[in-house]
Amino acid sequence: MFNFIRKHQRLMLLVILILILPSFVLIGVSGYSSYNSGDDELVTVGDQAVTAQEYDMARRNQLNTLQRTMGSAFDVALFETPEARQQLLDSLVNRRVLIEIATKDRFSISDTALRQAIAATPELQENGTFSPQLYTTLLAQQGISIKDFEQSQRAELALDRVIQPVMQTAVLPEFVRAELEKILLETRLIQTYEVQAQDLLAQQQVSTDEVQAWYEANQDALRLPDYVNVDYVLLDQDAAVSSVPSVSDEDLQTYYQQNQSRFVTPARVHLSHILLQTGGSNDAQTVLQQAKELAAQVRADPSLFAELAKQHSQDGGSAASGGELGWITEGTWPDALQKAVFSLNEGEVSEVIDGPDGYHVFKANAFEPEQSQPFESVKAELAEEVRQQLAAEKFAEMATQLTQLVYDSPESLDAAADALGVQLLQAQGLTRERLLSADELGLDVPVAEQAQLLTDPRVRRALYSAQSLQDQHNAGVIEIASDTLVAVRVSEFVPSHVPPLDQVQDQVSAYLQQEKAVTAAHELGQAQLQQLQAGEAVAVSFSPEQSVSRIDPGSLFAGSLEALMAVDADQLPAYVGVDLPNGYQLIKVVAAEQTEANPMLVTAIQTQLQQIWSNAQEQVFMAALREQLHVKQLPAAEAVLVADSED
């Protein structure tokens, strides 16, 4: 599925648009202008309105589409924020504005223009030519008819006629481009020094009264969101392995015998050779006679082998190294050659051997016989291997049993845990977005690492379903991975509350101590800055010089970059200071330079600037159209934008 999406991204964008705006697809531009549910208006656009019903349909289709395409990575919480809802509503309003303008000014697309646009879509082409078969197949895979798709495309092209002329003529003025490019590439040579709050932490004292006062004044900051405590049963490979009994020595011995070839290292010989090739203009008898003469020489004196191989061997790959071939494992060569070389003793030279590519003379430099690993040396490995195999079979059986028991005994996971022989686990503090820390919950022990699997979006959706929260029955079995299942149940729902002071006292005290240390670091840094600016000596150790620019700020904070770029380039060196979240940064601006960027970087900057300019023009244009059509967001929209994600 993901490969298809990556391969056909442009087409998928069109498909998702169709799924999100079904009524527009079915009715078209002219029909849409007269569509009006008449109830629950959220935003008025001229004489029309975007309604709550229309918004809800678009939101459901958006979430369903994203869930299908993203799979287990989909997290509904990311799309249920007021910001995400407002973005979707704005997109509906903007489309309605474009539809109104397109309808009013009678924008239309001819059949010829529609066919040309579809045929030009790269995802619908094979070898650069439109493929009717691919077109039909891709739409069928997404469950969309050709009629609906072409109607949506006709509407999209009509709307493009409203906005595209503005986008295509939005040219960034040359003087603006040049000035922005200069600003982006302007470089400063700097040195830095940081006053770390951590170094001043031990000097800070926090009283009980300060903790009490902060606690009373910051109730909202301490408030915990709604959360659930969870019972869960984890079935994974480890649980399956634990359920498998130990394997007897007799069974392991049998398994060893059945797989003995795996524990045998074949014999191998380290070879060198001299090759004289036959064929072409080479007379076979002459070549054979030459090979016999060389064989006789090296058999009489094996120490001559390497030198004679360099002089006479016609194997270009090995001749330069004295004919050395390296280690040859038994069973990897043709039978005739293998029989000859593996009959040699270490240091022995063979007679002339006729091979597929000529005549060979081999020398066995070293020999290692076949070696078998005894049963006792591989017994532990075999035991683990057999248990893993048995566990894989057992896992499928346990998964079926877990699913059945979860639904047969919906009030508890005890029966499932007992039947599977696994521990019933508990976790506290699972919110709709995350798992609370032990400090937030006032626990003395850290949250179990395995409890992190409960943060999987599918697990949270199951636990926070209306039925799960109301009945506190088993919420189902969720497949986290192919070898990991988890059955979950809400054991307790804890509404949002402020923890008592004794639970958060250490947390508040540590926060205040850190806050005081940061303040002290800021004060110390500011004092040192004043001394440096006054020309006084200060005991600080600045870092080596580094070049930074707006386009390459290095590791600088945004505030630091802004401060040093504001320094008068004619008054250097100069010092500036910036408050950091955990301290204070002193910056010595040594020199100003103008970077000579490579052409690729300049092109990239120009492209980005043009895109920003075009987007800005589009926003201005859309704002003008909205004003022309008297777009107004009504009070009813507020309720939709902050609605509970469980609606």
C-alpha positions in Angstrom: 0.0 0.0 0.0 2.8 2.5 1.0 4.7 1.6 -2.2 1.7 2.4 -4.3 1.2 5.7 -2.5 4.9 6.7 -3.0 4.8 5.7 -6.6 1.6 7.6 -7.4 1.7 10.6 -5.0 0.2 13.1 -7.3 -2.7 10.9 -8.2 -3.2 10.0 -4.5 -3.6 13.7 -3.7 -6.4 13.9 -6.3 -8.0 10.8 -4.8 -7.8 12.1 -1.3 -9.3 15.3 -2.4 -12.2 13.4 -3.9 -12.7 11.4 -0.7 -12.6 14.5 1.5 -15.1 16.5 -0.6 -17.5 13.9 -1.9 -20.5 16.2 -2.4 -18.4 18.5 -4.6 -17.3 15.5 -6.7 -20.8 14.4 -7.3 -22.4 17.7 -7.9 -19.7 19.8 -9.6 -19.1 23.5 -9.7 -22.4 24.7 -10.9 -24.4 22.3 -8.8 -22.3 23.0 -5.7 -23.2 26.7 -5.7 -26.8 25.8 -5.1 -26.1 23.1 -2.5 -27.2 24.1 0.9 -28.2 22.0 3.9 -29.9 24.9 5.5 -28.9 24.1 9.0 -25.9 24.6 11.4 -24.1 27.2 9.3 -20.4 27.6 10.4 -19.1 30.1 7.8 -21.1 32.2 5.4 -19.7 32.7 1.9 -21.8 35.2 -0.1 -25.3 33.8 -0.3 -24.0 30.3 0.6 -22.6 28.7 3.7 -20.2 25.9 4.9 -22.4 23.9 7.3 -21.5 21.7 10.2 -22.9 18.7 8.3 -20.5 19.4 5.4 -17.6 19.9 7.8 -18.3 16.7 9.6 -18.5 14.7 6.4 -15.1 16.2 5.2 -13.5 15.5 8.6 -14.7 11.9 8.7 -13.5 11.3 5.2 -10.2 13.0 6.0 -9.6 10.8 9.1 -10.7 7.6 7.3 -8.4 8.3 4.4 -5.4 9.1 6.6 -6.0 6.0 8.7 -6.1 3.8 5.6 -3.0 5.3 4.1 -0.9 5.6 7.3 -1.9 2.4 8.9 -0.6 1.8 12.4 1.3 5.1 12.3 -2.0 7.1 12.2 -2.6 9.0 15.5 -6.1 10.6 15.5 -4.9 13.0 18.3 -2.7 14.8 15.9 -5.7 15.7 13.7 -8.2 16.5 16.5 -6.6 19.7 17.7 -8.4 23.1 17.3 -5.6 24.1 14.9 -6.0 21.0 12.6 -9.8 21.5 12.7 -9.5 25.2 11.8 -7.1 24.3 8.9 -9.7 21.9 7.5 -12.5 24.4 7.9 -10.4 27.1 6.1 -9.7 24.7 3.2 -13.5 24.1 2.8 -14.1 27.9 3.0 -11.4 28.6 0.4 -12.8 26.1 -2.0 -16.3 27.4 -1.5 -14.9 30.9 -2.4 -13.2 29.6 -5.5 -16.4 27.8 -6.5 -18.5 30.9 -6.0 -16.1 32.9 -8.2 -15.8 30.2 -10.8 -19.6 29.9 -11.0 -20.2 33.6 -11.1 -17.7 34.2 -13.9 -18.7 31.0 -15.8 -15.3 29.4 -15.8 -15.5 26.1 -17.7 -13.3 23.4 -19.1 -13.8 21.8 -22.5 -13.7 18.1 -23.1 -10.5 18.5 -25.0 -8.7 20.4 -22.2 -9.9 17.7 -19.7 -8.5 14.9 -21.8 -5.2 16.6 -22.3 -4.8 17.3 -18.6 -5.5 13.7 -17.6 -3.3 12.3 -20.4 -0.5 14.6 -19.2 -0.6 13.1 -15.7 2.7 11.2 -15.3 1.2 8.6 -13.0 -1.2 7.6 -15.8 1.5 7.1 -18.4 3.7 4.2 -19.5 6.9 5.1 -21.3 5.8 8.7 -21.5 2.4 7.8 -23.2 -1.0 7.9 -21.6 -2.2 4.3 -20.7 -6.0 3.8 -20.7 -5.5 0.4 -19.0 -3.3 1.9 -16.2 -5.9 4.7 -15.8 -8.7 2.3 -15.4 -6.7 0.0 -13.1 -5.6 2.7 -10.7 -9.0 4.2 -10.3 -10.6 0.8 -9.8 -8.0 0.0 -7.0 -9.3 3.1 -5.2 -13.0 2.3 -5.8 -13.5 5.5 -7.8 -15.5 5.5 -11.1 -14.1 7.2 -14.2 -17.1 9.5 -14.3 -16.6 10.8 -10.8 -12.9 11.2 -11.3 -13.3 13.1 -14.5 -16.0 15.3 -13.1 -13.7 16.2 -10.1 -10.8 16.9 -12.5 -13.0 19.2 -14.6 -14.0 21.1 -11.5 -10.4 21.3 -10.3 -9.3 22.7 -13.6 -12.1 25.2 -13.5 -11.0 26.3 -10.1 -7.4 26.6 -11.3 -8.5 29.2 -13.7 -9.4 31.4 -10.7 -6.2 31.1 -8.8 -3.5 30.0 -11.3 -3.2 33.3 -13.2 -2.3 35.0 -9.9 0.3 32.3 -9.0 1.8 32.3 -12.5 2.3 36.1 -12.6 3.6 36.4 -9.0 7.2 37.3 -9.9 9.5 38.3 -7.1 10.9 41.8 -7.8 14.6 41.7 -8.7 15.6 44.3 -6.1 13.8 42.3 -3.4 15.4 39.1 -4.4 18.9 40.6 -4.5 18.4 42.2 -1.1 17.0 39.1 0.5 19.8 37.0 -1.0 22.4 39.4 0.4 20.9 39.3 3.8 20.7 35.5 3.8 24.3 35.1 2.8 25.7 37.8 5.1 28.3 36.1 7.4 29.7 36.9 10.8 32.9 35.5 12.3 32.1 34.9 16.0 33.2 33.4 19.3 30.8 32.2 22.0 30.8 31.5 25.8 27.9 30.2 27.8 27.1 30.7 31.5 25.3 27.4 32.4 22.5 27.4 34.9 23.6 23.9 35.9 26.8 25.2 37.3 24.9 27.5 39.6 22.3 25.0 40.7 23.8 23.9 44.0 24.0 27.5 45.2 20.2 27.9 45.0 18.0 27.4 48.1 14.2 26.9 48.0 12.1 27.3 51.1 8.9 25.5 52.0 7.0 28.7 51.8 8.2 29.3 48.3 7.0 25.8 47.3 3.6 26.4 48.9 3.2 29.8 47.2 4.2 28.5 43.8 1.9 25.5 44.2 -1.1 27.7 45.0 -0.4 30.2 42.2 0.2 27.5 39.5 -2.7 25.1 39.8 -3.3 25.0 36.1 0.3 24.2 35.3 0.2 21.2 37.7 -3.2 19.9 36.6 -3.0 16.4 35.2 -5.3 15.6 32.2 -7.8 12.8 32.3 -6.1 9.4 32.3 -6.8 5.8 32.7 -5.2 3.0 34.7 -4.9 -0.1 32.6 -4.8 -3.9 33.1 -3.1 -5.6 30.2 -1.8 -9.0 29.0 1.2 -9.0 26.8 1.7 -11.9 24.4 5.0 -11.8 22.6 7.8 -14.2 21.5 9.3 -14.3 25.0 5.9 -15.3 26.5 5.6 -18.1 23.9 9.1 -19.3 24.5 8.5 -19.4 28.3 5.5 -21.6 27.7 7.5 -24.2 25.9 9.0 -27.0 28.1 12.6 -27.9 28.1 13.7 -30.2 25.2 15.1 -33.5 26.3 18.6 -34.6 25.4 17.3 -37.5 23.3 15.2 -35.1 21.2 18.1 -32.8 20.8 20.3 -35.6 19.7 17.8 -36.7 17.1 17.6 -33.1 15.8 21.4 -32.9 15.7 21.5 -36.1 13.6 18.9 -34.8 11.2 20.8 -31.5 10.7 24.3 -32.8 11.0 25.4 -31.3 7.7 24.9 -27.9 9.2 27.6 -28.6 11.8 30.3 -29.9 9.5 33.0 -27.6 8.1 34.1 -29.0 4.7 37.7 -29.7 3.9 39.5 -26.9 2.1 42.9 -26.5 0.4 45.0 -23.4 -0.2 46.0 -23.5 -3.8 48.4 -22.0 -6.3 48.4 -22.9 -10.0 50.0 -22.4 -13.4 47.6 -22.2 -16.3 48.5 -22.6 -19.9 45.5 -21.9 -22.2 44.5 -23.9 -25.3 42.5 -22.9 -28.2 42.9 -20.2 -30.9 46.4 -20.4 -32.4 47.8 -22.5 -29.6 48.5 -26.1 -30.6 47.1 -28.4 -27.9 50.0 -30.8 -28.0 52.6 -28.0 -27.8 50.8 -26.5 -24.9 50.5 -29.9 -23.1 54.2 -30.5 -23.6 55.1 -27.1 -22.2 52.8 -27.8 -19.2 54.5 -31.2 -18.5 57.9 -29.5 -18.6 56.8 -26.9 -16.1 55.2 -29.6 -13.9 58.5 -31.5 -13.9 60.5 -28.5 -12.9 58.2 -27.5 -9.9 57.7 -31.1 -8.8 61.5 -31.4 -8.6 61.8 -28.1 -6.8 58.5 -26.7 -5.4 60.2 -23.5 -4.3 60.3 -22.5 -8.0 56.5 -22.6 -8.3 55.8 -18.9 -7.6 58.5 -17.6 -9.9 57.5 -19.9 -12.8 53.9 -19.0 -12.3 54.7 -15.3 -12.7 56.7 -16.1 -15.9 54.5 -18.6 -17.6 50.9 -18.7 -16.2 48.3 -17.2 -18.5 45.8 -16.6 -15.6 45.9 -12.8 -15.5 44.2 -12.7 -12.1 46.7 -14.9 -10.2 50.0 -14.8 -12.2 51.3 -11.6 -10.6 50.9 -13.2 -7.1 52.8 -16.3 -8.0 49.7 -18.2 -9.1 48.0 -18.0 -5.7 44.2 -18.8 -5.8 43.5 -18.8 -2.1 41.3 -21.2 -0.1 39.1 -23.6 -2.1 36.3 -25.4 -0.3 35.5 -29.0 -1.1 32.3 -29.3 -3.1 32.7 -25.9 -5.0 34.8 -27.0 -8.0 34.0 -29.4 -10.9 34.5 -33.1 -10.0 37.6 -33.7 -12.1 39.5 -30.7 -10.8 38.3 -31.2 -7.2 39.3 -34.8 -7.1 42.8 -33.9 -8.3 43.5 -31.0 -5.9 42.0 -32.7 -2.8 44.2 -35.7 -3.4 47.3 -33.6 -2.9 49.2 -33.5 0.3 50.3 -30.2 1.8 53.2 -28.8 -0.2 52.7 -31.3 -3.1 52.6 -30.3 -6.7 50.2 -32.1 -9.1 50.7 -33.6 -12.6 49.3 -31.7 -15.5 45.5 -31.6 -15.2 43.2 -30.9 -18.2 40.6 -28.3 -17.2 37.8 -26.5 -19.1 40.1 -23.5 -19.8 43.5 -25.2 -20.4 46.1 -27.2 -18.7 46.8 -26.7 -14.9 49.6 -27.4 -12.6 48.5 -27.1 -9.0 50.4 -26.8 -5.7 48.7 -27.4 -2.4 50.1 -24.8 0.0 48.1 -25.8 3.0 45.3 -28.2 3.8 42.5 -28.2 6.4 40.5 -31.5 6.8 36.7 -31.7 7.3 35.7 -30.8 10.8 32.6 -31.7 12.7 31.2 -29.8 15.7 30.4 -32.4 18.4 26.9 -32.5 19.8 28.0 -31.2 23.2 29.5 -28.0 21.7 26.2 -27.1 19.9 23.7 -28.5 22.4 22.8 -25.1 23.9 22.4 -23.6 20.5 20.2 -26.5 19.4 18.1 -26.2 22.5 17.4 -22.5 21.9 16.7 -23.1 18.2 14.2 -25.9 18.9 12.5 -23.8 21.6 12.1 -20.9 19.2 10.6 -23.2 16.5 8.2 -24.7 19.1 7.4 -21.2 20.4 6.5 -19.9 16.9 3.9 -22.7 16.7 2.8 -22.1 20.2 2.4 -18.3 19.7 -0.3 -18.8 17.1 -2.2 -21.2 19.4 -1.9 -18.7 22.3 -3.0 -15.8 20.2 -6.2 -17.6 19.3 -6.8 -18.6 22.9 -6.1 -15.0 24.1 -8.7 -13.6 21.7 -11.3 -16.1 22.7 -10.8 -15.6 26.4 -10.8 -11.8 26.2 -14.3 -11.9 24.7 -15.6 -14.9 26.7 -14.7 -13.1 30.0 -15.2 -9.4 29.2 -15.1 -8.1 32.8 -11.5 -9.1 33.5 -8.3 -10.2 31.9 -7.5 -12.6 34.9 -8.8 -15.7 33.0 -6.7 -14.9 30.0 -3.5 -14.3 32.0 -4.1 -17.5 34.0 -4.8 -19.7 31.0 -1.8 -18.5 29.1 0.5 -18.6 32.1 1.5 -15.0 31.8 1.5 -12.1 34.3 -1.4 -9.7 34.4 0.3 -6.3 34.1 -0.8 -2.9 35.3 0.0 0.6 34.1 -1.1 4.0 35.4 -1.5 7.3 33.8 -2.3 6.7 30.2 -3.8 9.9 28.8 -5.3 10.3 25.3 -1.9 11.5 24.1 0.8 9.9 26.2 1.9 7.9 29.2 2.5 10.1 32.3 5.8 9.8 34.0 6.4 8.4 37.5 7.1 11.9 38.8 3.8 13.2 37.5 2.0 10.4 39.1 3.9 10.6 42.4 5.2 7.0 42.1 8.4 5.8 43.7 9.3 3.4 40.9 9.7 4.3 37.2 7.0 3.4 34.7 7.8 -0.1 33.3 9.5 0.1 29.9 7.1 -2.4 28.4 4.1 -0.1 29.3 5.3 2.2 26.5 3.6 -0.1 24.0 0.3 1.2 25.4 1.0 4.6 23.8 0.5 3.0 20.4 -2.4 5.0 18.7 -4.5 1.8 18.2 -4.2 0.9 21.9 -5.2 4.4 23.0 -8.2 4.5 20.6 -9.4 1.1 22.0 -9.1 2.2 25.6 -10.7 5.6 25.1 -13.7 4.4 23.1 -17.0 5.3 24.8 -17.8 1.7 25.6 -14.5 1.0 27.1 -14.6 4.0 29.4 -18.3 3.4 30.4 -18.3 -0.4 30.9 -14.6 -0.9 31.8 -14.8 -4.2 29.9 -11.9 -5.7 28.0 -11.2 -3.3 25.1 -9.9 -6.0 22.7 -6.7 -7.6 21.4 -4.4 -5.3 19.5 -1.6 -6.5 17.2 1.3 -4.2 17.8 3.6 -6.3 15.6 3.6 -9.7 14.0 4.9 -11.3 17.2 3.4 -8.9 19.7 -0.3 -8.8 20.9 -1.7 -6.9 23.8 -5.1 -7.3 25.4 -6.2 -4.2 27.4 -8.8 -3.1 29.8 -9.5 0.2 31.7 -9.3 -0.6 35.4 -9.9 3.0 36.5 -10.8 6.3 34.9 -9.2 9.3 36.7 -10.6 12.7 35.8 -8.4 15.7 35.4 -7.2 17.0 38.8 -4.4 18.9 40.6 -2.2 16.5 42.6 -1.8 17.2 46.3 1.2 19.2 47.4 2.9 16.3 49.1 2.9 14.4 45.8 4.5 17.2 43.8 6.6 18.9 46.4 9.9 17.6 45.2 9.0 18.3 41.6 8.0 21.9 42.5 11.2 22.4 44.6 13.4 21.2 41.8 11.6 23.4 39.3 12.1 26.5 41.5 15.7 25.6 42.1 16.3 25.4 38.4 14.4 28.6 37.8 16.6 30.4 40.3 19.7 29.0 38.7 18.6 30.2 35.3 17.9 33.7 36.7 21.3 33.7 38.4 23.0 32.7 35.1 21.2 35.5 33.3 22.3 38.0 35.9 25.9 36.8 35.8 26.0 36.8 32.0 24.5 40.3 31.8 27.1 41.6 34.3 29.9 40.0 32.3 28.5 41.5 29.1 28.6 45.0 30.6 32.2 44.5 31.6 33.2 43.3 28.2 31.4 46.2 26.5 33.2 48.6 28.8 36.5 47.1 27.8 37.2 45.4 31.1 38.9 42.0 31.4 36.6 39.2 32.2 37.6 35.6 33.1 35.7 33.8 30.4 37.0 31.4 27.8 35.5 32.0 24.4 35.2 29.2 21.8 37.3 29.0 18.6 36.1 31.3 15.8 33.3 30.1 13.6 31.4 31.6 10.7 27.6 31.8 10.8 24.9 33.3 8.6 21.2 33.4 8.4 21.2 30.5 6.1 23.8 28.5 8.1 23.4 29.4 11.8 25.2 26.4 13.0 24.1 25.5 16.6 23.1 29.1 17.5 19.7 29.8 18.9 17.4 32.0 16.8 17.7 34.8 19.4 21.5 34.7 19.3 21.6 34.9 15.5 19.3 37.9 15.5 21.3 39.7 18.2 24.7 39.3 16.5 23.3 40.2 13.0 22.0 43.4 14.5 25.5 44.5 15.5 26.9 47.4 13.4 29.4 45.8 11.0 31.5 49.0 11.1 32.0 48.8 14.9 33.7 45.4 15.3 34.7 43.6 17.4 31.6 43.9 19.5 29.9 41.9 22.2 26.2 40.8 22.6 24.4 38.6 25.0 21.3 36.5 24.8 19.1 34.8 27.5 19.0 31.0 26.9 16.5 28.6 28.3 19.2 27.2 30.6 21.7 30.0 30.9 23.2 33.0 29.1 25.3 33.2 25.9 28.0 35.8 25.4 28.9 36.4 21.7 32.0 38.2 20.5 31.4 39.4 16.9 34.9 39.4 15.4 34.3 40.3 11.7 31.7 40.7 9.0 31.9 38.9 5.7 29.8 38.3 2.5 29.7 34.7 1.6 30.3 33.7 -2.0 27.7 30.9 -2.2 28.0 28.1 -4.8 25.5 28.4 -7.7 23.4 25.4 -6.5 22.8 27.1 -3.2 21.9 30.4 -4.9 19.5 28.6 -7.1 17.9 26.9 -4.2 17.5 30.2 -2.3 16.0 31.8 -5.3 13.5 29.0 -5.8 12.5 29.1 -2.1 12.1 32.9 -2.2 9.9 32.7 -5.3 7.8 30.0 -3.7 7.3 32.1 -0.5 6.4 35.1 -2.7 3.9 33.1 -4.7 2.3 31.7 -1.5 2.1 35.2 -0.1 0.4 36.5 -3.3 -2.0 33.6 -3.1 -2.9 34.3 0.5 -3.5 38.0 -0.3 -5.6 37.1 -3.3 -7.7 34.6 -1.3 -8.1 37.2 1.5 -9.4 39.7 -1.2 -11.8 37.1 -2.6 -13.0 36.4 0.9 -13.6 40.0 1.6 -15.4 40.4 -1.8 -17.8 37.6 -0.8 -18.2 38.8 2.8 -16.9 35.6 4.4 -17.8 35.5 8.0 -17.1 32.7 10.6 -20.1 32.3 12.8 -20.2 31.6 16.6 -21.3 28.0 15.8 -17.9 27.3 14.4 -16.2 27.7 17.8 -18.1 24.7 19.2 -17.0 22.6 16.2 -13.3 23.6 16.5 -13.0 22.7 20.2 -15.3 19.7 20.1 -14.2 16.6 22.0 -12.4 14.1 19.8 -14.9 11.5 20.8 -17.8 13.0 18.9 
